[in-house]
Amino acid sequence: MIQKISEIFKQDSEFIRFLKKSSLSKDNQVYEQEEIDFLLQYMTKEKNLREFFDFYSNFDMQTYNIKMKMLIITHQFIHSNEEFSKQFTSLRLTNFYLLKHSHRNYETWLLLNIQIPFLSYLQKLAISFKEIKSYKTSIFRKSNYQNLMIDSFKMVNIVNMALSLVPNLKIALQNYPYDRLLQKLTFNIYQEIQGYQKNLINSIITLLNENSKIQSVDLYELLRELKVIEQKMILYHQFRNQYDQKEILQSPLQIQIYFENQSKSSIFQNNCKAQTKREYRQSSSRTTRQSTGEEATTPRSQRFLNYLDQQYSSCAQLLLKDKDKIIQEESETQIDQTIQA
């Protein structure tokens, strides 16, 4: 009796009042990014984080639309707030596996094939919060070759887990083409994977910069994994008209083109100057002794840039040409088993 009386007089916090009034707690397809941006200011306090998860764990919130809104919010916050990630990993979202409107058969299919697998992916992201953050920064500083290689394969596993969602996302969008929340989720996943893909390509460039003469099995295996990811992203992008009508997303990254563009950039050249300076001097001295009068007049800085272009173009050809057939065959096999299922 006392407990019931206390619940009657219990006042909601400002945070909960905002959630209740917002579109984020309504069982409909209305979704306002401005409300999520406003919500972010509350997510710095541990008390609000607990209230957030308690609020969405309530059985009344267990509808497809509200679950989807909670997943989208969590996906956006999980990278920006370490405390949020910690809270999320410690949760037991038992009610998440329930549906308030069990008679809606389409909600059951979407729960089992989209929402629960995506929840598992978010839990993976939350557990890997520090690793992902550290990986993004380690690429652009001198890191131990083996550590960067291991971290790259960990990132590959995360990307592959995200890509495993794509076949069912495609089916869901074909069956429910006007589901705005499903479109938003699919859009966000593509955007996130592409960011990870770019980091992985940069890690290969860093590994080559620091170890230009190393041609390890691990390096070839990492490249093979990236080629598989590249092909899956191409297929992901092919049905973008169902989730990216405004054509905001970038086209899939292609490793060879990205590598060649990087090799021509001033940043990439500056990164590899220290490593190749000695080799350049040796090459330059030999060239000078054997050069014609016209070659001798070439500015030293230009000869150095030419050398760099030749150095890294050779690296690209070495990595991509010799293994292209094997990579293509294995990529096609894996893609057939996943995306085209």
N, C-alpha and C positions, 0 to 999 in steps of 0.2 A: 504493500500500500504506500509506504513511504517512498519507495523507488518510483512508483507511478506518479506520485505528486511532484517529485523532484524533476521528472522528465517533462511534466506539463509546464513547469516554471523555468525550465532550462532554456536559456537564450542562445541562439546560434551566434557564432562569431561572424564578424564582418566578411571573412573569407567564405564561409559556408552560405551566408545570405547571398553573396555574389554568385556562387555556383548555382544555387537554386533558381535565381532569377534569370540566369544566362541561358543561351541556347545550348550550352554544353551539357545540360542535364535534362533536355527535352527529347522525347521519343519521336524525333522527326529527322529529316535530312538537312535541316537548317544548320549551317556551320559558318561561324564568323571568326576569321583569323584574328581580328582585332581583340576579341574577347580572350583568346589564348595569349596574345601579347600582353594584355592587361593582367591576366592571371599570373604571369611570370614574376611580377613584383612581389607576390605573396609566397612564392616558392623558395624563398631564402631562409625561412624559419622552419625549424624541425616540427613545431606544433602544427603548422599549416600542412606540412607534408603528410603527417599522420592523419589529419582530418581529410585531406584529399583522398587518400587511399581508403579510409573508412567510409567516406561518402560513396565512392564508386563500388565498394564491396557490399553495400546494402542491397537486399534482394529486389527492392523496387527499381533499382538501376539496371537490372539484368535483362535488358532488351538489346536486340541487335544494334540499333542506332546508338544507344548510349554507350554500349561496350566499344563500338567503333570510335566514338568521340574520345573515350578514355584512352584508347590505344594510340590515336593520333597525337593527343596531348603528351602522353608518356614518351612517344618516339621523339618528339621535338625537345622535350626537357632532359632526356636521359644523357645527352652529350654535354649539356651546359652546366649541370649541377651534380657534383660528386655525391653530395648528401642525398639527393633525390635517388640516385642509382643505388646507394646503400640501402635506403628504405625499401626500394622496389625489390631488391634481391632477398630481403628478409620476410617478404610477405607470403602468406598462404591464401591465395585468392580462390578459396574453395567455391564461393558463389559464382565465380566467373564461368564455371562450367555448367551453370544452370541457366534456364531461360524462363522469364516471367510469362511469356506468351508461347507456351510449348506447342500450341496448335498451328503456329506459323511454320510450316515445314521448310520454307526457304531459309528461315533464320537458323534452323537446326543444321542445314547443310553448310551455310556460311560460317557458323560457329565452329563446326568440326574441321572444315577445310581451309578456312582463312584466319579466323580470329585466334583459335588456340595455337596453331603453328606460329602465327605472328607473335603471340605472347611469349612463346618459347624463344623466338629470335630476340625479342626485347630483353628477356632475362639473360641471354648470352651477351648482349651488348652491355648490360649493366654490370655483369660479372667482369667483363673485359674492359671496364671504363679506363682504368689507369694504363693498361697495355696499349689501348688504342691511342690515347693521348700521348703517351711516350713514343709510340711508333711514328706518329706524324712529325714529331720534332727530331727524332734520331736520324731520319732520312737525310736531313740537311746539315748534320754535323758529323764529324769523324766518329764513326762507330765501329766496334769490333765486327769484322766480316761475318763471323759465325753467328753472333748475336742478331745482327740485322737479317741474316738469312733465316734464322729460326722465327724471328718476329714476323717476317714476310709470309712464311707459311701459315702462321697463326691467323694472319689477316686473310689469307686465301680461304681458310676454313670458315671464317665469318662471312665472307662474300658468297661462298658456295651455299651456306645456310640460307642467306637471303635469296639467292637465285632459285633455291628449291621451292620457294613460294610462288614463283612466276607461273608455272603451268596452271595452277588453280586460280590464280588471279585472272589469267586470260579467260578461263572458262566462266568465272563469275561475271566478268565484264560483258561477255557475250550474252549471258542469260539475263543480266540486270544492267543494261547499258546506261540507265539514267540514275544509277546509284552514285550520288555525289561524294559520299564518304568513301566508298570503295575506290573511286577515281583518285581522290586525294591521297589515300593510302598507297595506291600503286605508283602515283607520281612521286611521292616522297621516297619510296624504296628505290626507284630507279635513280633518283638524284643522289641518294646516299651511296649506292653501289658505285656510281661513276666517280664519286670523290675518292672512295677506297681504291678503285681501279687506277686512278691517277697517282695515288701514293705508291702503289705497287710498282708501277712503271718507273717512277722516280727512284724507287729503291734499287731497281736493276741498274739504272744509270749510275747511282752512287756506288754500287758494288763494282761496276766496271771502272769507275774513276779511281777507286782506291786499290783495285786489283786488276789492272788492265790485262795482265798476262795469265790470270787464273781462268781456266775453262773447266770448272768442276761439274760433276754430275748434278749437284744441287742447283747450280745456276741454270743448266739446261732444263731441269725439272720445273723450276720456278717459271721459266719462260713458257714451258709447255702449259702450265696451269693458267698463265695469263692469256695464252692464245685460246684456251677453252672458254675462259671468262669473256673474252672479246667476242667470240662467236655467239655465246648465249645473250650477251648484251645487244648484239645486232638483231637477234630474234625478238628480244624484249622490246626494242625500239620499233619493230615492224608493226606492232598494233598500238602505237602511241596515239592514234586518232581516237582511241577509246578512253584515254586518260589524260591526254595533253592536247586538247583542242586548240589552245592558243599557241602551240608550238614553242613553248618556252625552253624545253629541255634540249641539251646539246646532243648532236649525233654521237653514236658510240665511238669511243676512242679506239684507234687502230695503232697497235704497238709500233710497227715499223715507221709509220708516218710521224707519230709522236716522237720517236727516237731521233729520226732525221731532223725534225724541227728543233729539238733540244740541242742537237749537236751543232746547230748553226747559231744558237742564241749566245749572247755575250755572257750570260750567267753561267752557262754550261762550260764555255771556254775558260772563264776565270777559275772555275772549280778544278779544271784539269791542268792548268798551267804549271803548277808546282810539280805535279807528277810527271809531266812530259817534257819539262824543260831540259833535263839532262839528255833524254833521247833526241830532242830537237837539236840540241847543240851538236851532238854526234852526227846526226843526219845533215845538219846545215854545213858542218865543216867538210863533210865528204862532198856535198853538192857544190860547195864553193870551189873546191879544187877541180871538179869535173864540169863546172857550168860553162856555158857560152857567155859572150859579152852581154847579150840581152838579159840572161838570167841573173847576172851579177848586179844589174841595175835595179832588180826588184827590191822594194823596201823590205827591211828585216821584219817589221811587224806584219806585213802582208804574207811573207813567206811562212811566218809562224802560224798565222790563221789558216793558210793553205795546208800546213802540216796537220793541224788539229782536225780539219775537215777530213783529210785522208785517214788519219788515225781512227776516228770514231765511225766513219763510214765503213771501214774495214771491220770494225767490231760488230756493227749491225749486220753486215753481210755474213760474217762468220757465225753469228748466233742464229740468224734467221734463215739463211739459204740452205745450209747443210741439214737442218732439222725440220725444214718446212713440210716435207712429205709425211714424216712420222707424226708431227704435231697435227697436221690437217686430218689424217686418218683417225687419230685418237680423239680429236675434238669432235668430229662428226659422229663417232660412236657414242660419246657421252651425251651429246646434244640430243640425239635421237631418243635416248633413254629418259630424258628429262623434259626439255621445253616442248618437244613435239609429241609428248605422250597424249 
